[in-house]
Amino acid sequence: MKEIIVNGVIYVPKENKAQEKDGMKYCIIRTYSAGVFAGYLESRNGKEVKIRDARRLWYWEGACSLSQLAKEGTKKPEKCKFAVPVDSILVLEAIEIIETTAEAQKSIMEVPEWKI
């Protein structure tokens, strides 16, 4: 984290961390065979993770990778297909967990629910 000094006052950039819920961090979780999810990471035991308020990220545009999606969110929310959230899901083969920024969390949560 970089800081600057102006007239003897130290300024530190404000962190852009996602809002937590009951101590749980908002993350993007990529699995081996069940796809990609966004939600609050409740627990992790090896590759087994429990996610609260989870949305399956079936398709996205406006970010070239999950890393960019976790940092900046999507630039094209109208083109994304993010399923309806479920209260809780247990996934058994998590292979990547990325904490999101506040900007990304807001962007993901604001994508309209994709459903038939």
Secondary structure in CASP SS format (residue, H / E / C, confidence):
PFRMAT SS
TARGET T0000
AUTHOR 0000-0000-0000
METHOD secondary structure of the structure
MODEL  1
M C 1.00
K C 1.00
E C 1.00
I E 1.00
I E 1.00
V E 1.00
N C 1.00
G C 1.00
V E 1.00
I E 1.00
Y E 1.00
V C 1.00
P C 1.00
K C 1.00
E C 1.00
N C 1.00
K E 1.00
A C 1.00
Q C 1.00
E C 1.00
K E 1.00
D C 1.00
G C 1.00
M E 1.00
K E 1.00
Y E 1.00
C E 1.00
I E 1.00
I E 1.00
R E 1.00
T E 1.00
Y C 1.00
S C 1.00
A C 1.00
G C 1.00
V E 1.00
F E 1.00
A E 1.00
G E 1.00
Y E 1.00
L E 1.00
E E 1.00
S E 1.00
R E 1.00
N E 1.00
G C 1.00
K C 1.00
E E 1.00
V E 1.00
K E 1.00
I E 1.00
R E 1.00
D E 1.00
A E 1.00
R E 1.00
R E 1.00
L E 1.00
W E 1.00
Y E 1.00
W C 1.00
E C 1.00
G C 1.00
A C 1.00
C C 1.00
S C 1.00
L H 1.00
S H 1.00
Q H 1.00
L H 1.00
A H 1.00
K H 1.00
E H 1.00
G C 1.00
T C 1.00
K C 1.00
K C 1.00
P H 1.00
E H 1.00
K H 1.00
C C 1.00
K E 1.00
F E 1.00
A E 1.00
V C 1.00
P C 1.00
V E 1.00
D E 1.00
S E 1.00
I E 1.00
L E 1.00
V E 1.00
L C 1.00
E C 1.00
A E 1.00
I E 1.00
E E 1.00
I E 1.00
I E 1.00
E E 1.00
T C 1.00
T E 1.00
A H 1.00
E H 1.00
A H 1.00
Q H 1.00
K H 1.00
S H 1.00
I H 1.00
M H 1.00
E H 1.00
V C 1.00
P C 1.00
E E 1.00
W E 1.00
K C 1.00
I C 1.00
END
